[in-house]
Amino acid sequence: MLFKEVFLRLKNRIKKLFPFKSNFRRRESVQRERLTSLPGIGENNSKFFYEAGYTTPESIILAKDEDLMSIPGVGIAFIKKLREHT
């Protein structure tokens, strides 16, 4: 029991010293949510765009069609819808 208490205290101190991990996840979530403002991008596939380096709607709009086609789930229909939107 003593070990568990010591471990939890140490863990809490480390969290206070290095809060960036939870902030990173929150920031990623907010950025992925912004991507869903574009037609054809939902919560599920926003992950693919984010992991491919497209962290803002503007970066997706400015991307070349060929580059977007390399993202899983992106096809001609998505690109047409995206280009009509902009």
C-alpha positions in Angstrom: 0.0 0.0 0.0 2.8 2.4 0.8 4.4 1.8 -2.6 1.1 2.7 -4.3 0.8 6.0 -2.4 4.4 6.9 -3.2 3.9 6.0 -6.8 0.7 8.1 -7.1 2.3 11.1 -5.5 5.3 10.9 -7.8 3.0 10.5 -10.8 1.0 13.6 -9.8 4.2 15.7 -9.4 5.4 14.6 -12.8 2.1 15.6 -14.4 2.4 19.0 -12.8 5.9 19.5 -14.1 5.2 18.2 -17.6 1.6 19.0 -18.6 2.3 19.0 -22.3 1.1 15.5 -23.0 -2.5 16.3 -22.2 -2.3 19.7 -23.8 -0.9 18.0 -27.0 -3.9 15.7 -27.1 -6.3 18.5 -26.6 -4.7 20.6 -29.3 -4.8 17.7 -31.7 -8.4 17.2 -31.0 -9.2 20.9 -31.6 -7.2 20.9 -34.9 -8.9 17.7 -36.1 -12.3 19.2 -35.2 -11.5 22.2 -37.4 -10.8 19.9 -40.3 -14.4 18.7 -40.2 -15.6 22.1 -41.4 -14.7 21.0 -44.9 -17.2 19.0 -46.9 -16.5 15.3 -46.9 -14.3 15.3 -43.8 -15.9 13.8 -40.6 -14.5 13.0 -37.2 -13.3 9.6 -38.2 -11.4 10.4 -41.4 -10.0 13.7 -40.0 -7.4 11.5 -38.3 -6.0 10.5 -41.7 -5.6 14.1 -42.9 -4.0 15.1 -39.6 -1.6 12.2 -39.6 -0.7 13.1 -43.2 0.4 16.6 -42.0 -2.8 18.5 -43.0 -3.6 20.3 -39.7 -5.7 23.1 -41.0 -8.6 23.4 -43.5 -6.4 25.8 -45.4 -3.6 23.3 -45.8 -6.1 20.8 -47.3 -7.6 23.4 -49.7 -4.1 24.4 -50.9 -2.9 20.9 -51.3 -2.4 19.3 -54.8 -5.0 16.8 -55.8 -2.4 14.1 -56.3 -1.2 14.6 -52.7 -4.7 14.3 -51.3 -5.3 11.2 -53.3 -2.5 9.4 -51.3 -4.7 9.8 -48.1 -6.8 6.7 -47.3 -10.4 7.2 -48.3 -9.8 10.2 -50.5 -11.0 9.8 -54.1 -12.1 11.9 -57.1 -15.6 12.5 -55.5 -14.1 14.1 -52.4 -11.7 16.3 -54.4 -14.6 17.5 -56.7 -16.7 18.3 -53.6 -13.7 20.1 -52.0 -12.9 22.2 -55.1 -16.6 23.1 -55.5 -16.7 24.3 -51.9 -13.8 26.7 -52.3 
